[in-house]
């Protein structure tokens, strides 16, 4: 008893529905229920309100990180843990729930912790001098190269410490110093 065409044959749609019931590929094509579910959202606005044919729209740009009022922390500990180097930073106050921006580069890290105003923002920055081309020209920054994509940070459960884990590019290389020193500062005068 399915739908038949003019020649008296059952249509492929009807045959599929009869054979597979509600598991049929054509189940959604049923003519029984034309109403929407009770929780369906029907938009009243014109669809051109969103799609005006003028192409993609830029969303609100993220606000630039203002580093003027950041209190930089320059005292921290580090340890060489095989394939990674860990940096341990103590903050002067609890930073749980604060917004944290952290960016890694081949020889640098910058971590900025922002709490709601009027609390100060704190940061840790280890960055090489700009404009170097050859390795012997590179000053500051990490002593050796890291893998930024595999590096990460974690806020301690106490809330006032951050552990920054730096993934070494060469995991067999020992880090005896965290920062690269200016080679000229070691030359006696």
Sine and cosine of phi, psi and omega as CSV:
sin_phi,cos_phi,sin_psi,cos_psi,sin_omega,cos_omega
0.00,0.00,0.74,0.67,0.04,-1.00
-0.99,-0.16,-0.12,-0.99,0.02,-1.00
-0.95,0.31,0.71,-0.71,-0.02,-1.00
-0.86,-0.50,0.55,-0.84,0.04,-1.00
-1.00,0.06,-0.12,-0.99,-0.06,-1.00
-0.86,0.50,-0.49,0.87,-0.04,-1.00
-1.00,0.04,0.00,1.00,0.04,-1.00
1.00,0.00,0.08,1.00,0.02,-1.00
-1.00,0.04,0.47,-0.88,0.06,-1.00
-0.98,0.21,0.72,-0.70,-0.01,-1.00
-0.94,0.33,0.39,-0.92,0.01,-1.00
-0.88,0.48,-0.61,0.79,0.02,-1.00
-0.88,0.47,-0.74,0.67,-0.01,-1.00
-0.91,0.41,-0.64,0.77,-0.01,-1.00
-0.89,0.45,-0.66,0.75,0.01,-1.00
-0.91,0.42,-0.67,0.75,0.02,-1.00
-0.91,0.42,-0.63,0.78,0.02,-1.00
-0.92,0.39,-0.66,0.75,-0.09,-1.00
-0.96,0.28,-0.73,0.68,-0.12,-0.99
-0.98,-0.21,-0.05,1.00,-0.04,-1.00
0.80,0.60,-0.81,-0.59,-0.06,-1.00
-0.99,0.14,0.08,1.00,0.13,-0.99
-0.99,-0.13,0.08,1.00,0.00,-1.00
-0.91,0.42,0.57,-0.82,0.09,-1.00
-0.83,0.55,-0.51,0.86,-0.07,-1.00
-0.99,-0.10,0.24,0.97,-0.08,-1.00
-0.83,0.56,-0.63,0.78,-0.03,-1.00
-0.93,0.36,-0.26,0.97,-0.03,-1.00
-1.00,0.07,0.13,0.99,-0.05,-1.00
-0.90,0.44,0.52,-0.85,-0.06,-1.00
-0.99,-0.13,0.01,1.00,-0.06,-1.00
-0.92,0.39,-0.86,0.52,-0.12,-0.99
-0.94,-0.33,0.91,-0.42,0.01,-1.00
-0.97,-0.23,0.00,1.00,-0.05,-1.00
-1.00,-0.02,0.36,-0.93,0.02,-1.00
-1.00,0.07,0.41,-0.91,0.08,-1.00
-0.88,0.48,0.37,-0.93,-0.07,-1.00
-0.89,0.47,-0.53,0.85,-0.06,-1.00
-1.00,-0.05,0.17,0.99,0.00,-1.00
-0.94,0.34,0.66,-0.76,0.03,-1.00
-0.99,-0.14,0.87,-0.50,0.02,-1.00
-0.95,-0.31,0.90,-0.44,-0.07,-1.00
-0.99,0.16,0.71,-0.70,-0.02,-1.00
-1.00,-0.03,-0.35,0.94,-0.08,-1.00
-0.97,0.24,0.31,-0.95,0.03,-1.00
-0.93,0.38,0.75,-0.66,0.00,-1.00
-0.88,0.48,-0.40,0.92,0.03,-1.00
-0.95,0.33,-0.20,0.98,0.09,-1.00
-0.85,0.53,-0.63,0.78,0.01,-1.00
-1.00,-0.08,-0.68,0.73,-0.06,-1.00
-0.94,-0.33,0.99,-0.13,-0.05,-1.00
-0.99,-0.13,0.06,1.00,0.03,-1.00
0.99,0.16,0.07,1.00,-0.02,-1.00
-0.99,-0.12,0.20,0.98,0.05,-1.00
1.00,0.00,-0.09,-1.00,-0.06,-1.00
-0.92,0.39,0.52,-0.86,0.03,-1.00
-0.94,-0.35,0.63,-0.78,0.05,-1.00
-0.97,0.22,0.78,-0.63,0.05,-1.00
-0.97,0.26,0.15,-0.99,0.03,-1.00
-0.80,0.60,0.82,-0.57,-0.03,-1.00
-0.94,0.35,0.64,-0.77,0.04,-1.00
-0.90,0.44,0.62,-0.79,-0.05,-1.00
-0.92,0.39,0.63,-0.78,0.01,-1.00
-0.90,0.43,0.57,-0.82,0.01,-1.00
-0.97,0.26,0.92,-0.40,0.00,-1.00
-1.00,0.04,0.90,-0.43,-0.08,-1.00
-0.98,-0.19,0.15,0.99,-0.05,-1.00
-0.90,0.43,-0.71,0.70,-0.12,-0.99
-0.98,-0.17,0.36,0.93,-0.01,-1.00
-0.99,0.11,0.72,-0.69,0.10,-0.99
-1.00,-0.02,0.95,-0.32,-0.08,-1.00
-0.99,0.15,0.73,-0.68,0.03,-1.00
-0.99,-0.15,0.83,-0.55,-0.04,-1.00
-0.89,-0.46,0.16,0.99,0.07,-1.00
-0.91,-0.41,0.87,-0.49,0.02,-1.00
-0.39,-0.92,0.25,-0.97,0.03,-1.00
-0.95,-0.33,0.36,-0.93,0.09,-1.00
-0.60,-0.80,0.39,-0.92,0.07,-1.00
-0.59,-0.81,0.55,-0.83,0.05,-1.00
-1.00,-0.03,0.91,-0.41,-0.03,-1.00
-0.92,-0.40,0.80,0.59,0.03,-1.00
0.98,0.22,-0.96,-0.28,-0.05,-1.00
-0.98,0.18,-0.16,0.99,-0.02,-1.00
-0.74,-0.68,0.33,-0.95,0.15,-0.99
-0.87,-0.49,0.74,-0.67,-0.01,-1.00
-0.95,-0.32,0.71,-0.70,0.03,-1.00
-0.94,-0.34,0.80,-0.60,-0.04,-1.00
-0.93,-0.37,0.88,-0.47,-0.07,-1.00
-0.88,-0.48,0.81,-0.58,0.08,-1.00
-0.99,-0.13,0.77,-0.63,0.04,-1.00
-0.98,-0.19,0.51,-0.86,-0.06,-1.00
-0.94,0.35,-0.25,0.97,0.02,-1.00
-0.56,-0.83,0.18,-0.98,-0.01,-1.00
-0.90,0.44,0.75,-0.66,-0.02,-1.00
-0.89,-0.45,0.25,0.97,0.04,-1.00
-0.87,0.50,0.69,-0.73,0.04,-1.00
0.98,0.19,-0.01,1.00,0.01,-1.00
-0.98,0.20,0.41,-0.91,0.08,-1.00
-0.98,0.19,0.79,-0.62,-0.04,-1.00
-0.87,-0.50,0.81,-0.58,0.10,-1.00
-0.94,-0.35,0.84,-0.54,-0.02,-1.00
-0.73,-0.68,0.77,-0.63,0.05,-1.00
-0.74,-0.67,0.68,-0.73,0.00,-1.00
-0.92,-0.40,0.52,-0.85,0.14,-0.99
-0.69,-0.73,0.02,-1.00,-0.09,-1.00
-0.82,0.57,-0.61,0.79,-0.04,-1.00
-0.80,-0.60,0.31,0.95,-0.10,-0.99
-0.51,-0.86,0.29,-0.96,0.13,-0.99
-0.58,-0.82,0.57,-0.82,0.13,-0.99
-0.66,-0.75,0.86,-0.52,0.01,-1.00
-0.82,-0.57,0.82,-0.57,0.01,-1.00
-0.83,-0.56,0.78,-0.63,-0.02,-1.00
-0.94,-0.34,0.85,-0.53,-0.01,-1.00
-0.87,-0.49,0.84,-0.54,0.11,-0.99
-0.97,-0.23,0.32,-0.95,0.02,-1.00
-0.85,0.53,0.55,-0.84,0.01,-1.00
-0.85,0.53,0.52,-0.85,0.14,0.99
-1.00,-0.04,0.19,0.98,-0.02,-1.00
-0.88,0.47,0.59,-0.80,0.00,-1.00
-0.96,0.28,0.35,-0.94,0.09,-1.00
-0.99,-0.11,0.62,-0.79,0.01,-1.00
-0.88,-0.48,0.43,-0.90,0.00,-1.00
-0.45,-0.89,0.35,-0.94,0.10,-1.00
-0.78,-0.63,0.77,-0.64,-0.02,-1.00
-0.64,-0.76,0.82,-0.57,0.17,-0.99
-0.82,-0.58,0.92,-0.39,-0.13,-0.99
-0.61,-0.79,0.63,-0.78,0.04,-1.00
-0.98,0.21,0.38,-0.92,0.03,-1.00
-0.90,0.43,0.58,-0.81,-0.01,-1.00
-0.94,0.33,0.45,-0.90,0.19,-0.98
0.99,0.10,0.18,0.98,0.01,-1.00
-0.99,0.15,0.52,-0.86,0.01,-1.00
-0.87,-0.49,-0.80,0.61,0.01,-1.00
-1.00,-0.08,0.48,-0.88,-0.06,-1.00
-0.82,0.57,-0.64,0.77,-0.03,-1.00
-0.94,0.35,-0.24,0.97,0.05,-1.00
-1.00,0.05,-0.24,0.97,-0.08,-1.00
-0.97,0.24,0.82,-0.57,0.05,-1.00
-0.87,-0.50,0.41,-0.91,0.00,-1.00
0.87,0.50,-0.40,-0.92,-0.08,-1.00
0.90,0.44,-0.07,-1.00,0.00,-1.00
-0.96,0.30,0.45,-0.89,0.00,-1.00
-0.91,0.42,-0.54,0.84,-0.03,-1.00
-0.71,-0.70,0.20,-0.98,-0.06,-1.00
-0.98,0.20,0.57,-0.82,0.07,-1.00
-0.89,-0.46,0.16,-0.99,0.09,-1.00
-0.97,-0.25,0.98,-0.21,-0.09,-1.00
-0.84,0.54,-0.61,0.79,-0.07,-1.00
-0.92,0.39,-0.43,0.90,-0.04,-1.00
-0.98,-0.18,-0.04,1.00,0.00,-1.00
-1.00,0.07,0.45,-0.89,-0.08,-1.00
-0.41,-0.91,0.09,-1.00,0.07,-1.00
-0.68,-0.73,0.33,-0.95,0.01,-1.00
-0.53,-0.85,0.73,-0.69,0.07,-1.00
-1.00,0.05,0.72,-0.69,-0.03,-1.00
-0.94,0.35,0.30,-0.96,-0.01,-1.00
-0.92,0.39,-0.42,0.91,0.04,-1.00
-0.95,0.31,-0.40,0.92,0.11,-0.99
1.00,-0.01,-0.07,1.00,0.01,-1.00
-0.87,-0.49,0.22,0.98,0.05,-1.00
-0.77,-0.64,0.56,-0.83,0.09,-1.00
-0.80,-0.59,0.72,-0.70,0.11,-0.99
-0.96,-0.28,0.86,-0.51,0.04,-1.00
-0.97,-0.23,0.86,-0.50,-0.02,-1.00
-0.98,-0.22,0.89,-0.45,-0.03,-1.00
-0.97,-0.23,0.86,-0.50,0.03,-1.00
-0.99,0.15,0.85,-0.53,-0.02,-1.00
-0.95,0.32,0.58,-0.82,0.11,-0.99
-0.95,0.31,-0.69,0.72,0.08,-1.00
-0.94,-0.34,0.98,-0.18,-0.12,-0.99
-0.95,0.32,-0.15,0.99,0.05,-1.00
-1.00,-0.01,-0.20,0.98,-0.05,-1.00
-0.98,0.18,0.78,-0.63,0.04,-1.00
-0.99,0.13,0.65,-0.76,0.06,-1.00
-0.96,-0.26,0.97,-0.25,0.05,-1.00
-1.00,0.02,-0.39,0.92,0.06,-1.00
-0.74,-0.67,0.52,-0.86,0.00,-1.00
-0.99,0.13,-0.71,0.70,-0.08,-1.00
-0.98,-0.21,0.51,-0.86,0.11,-0.99
-0.99,0.14,0.74,-0.67,-0.01,-1.00
-1.00,-0.01,0.43,-0.90,0.09,-1.00
-0.93,0.36,0.87,-0.50,-0.07,-1.00
-0.87,0.50,-0.51,0.86,-0.02,-1.00
-0.94,0.35,-0.41,0.91,-0.02,-1.00
-0.96,0.27,-0.28,0.96,0.00,-1.00
-1.00,-0.08,-0.12,0.99,-0.02,-1.00
-1.00,0.09,0.84,-0.55,0.01,-1.00
-0.93,0.37,0.56,-0.83,-0.02,-1.00
-0.97,-0.23,0.00,0.00,0.00,0.00
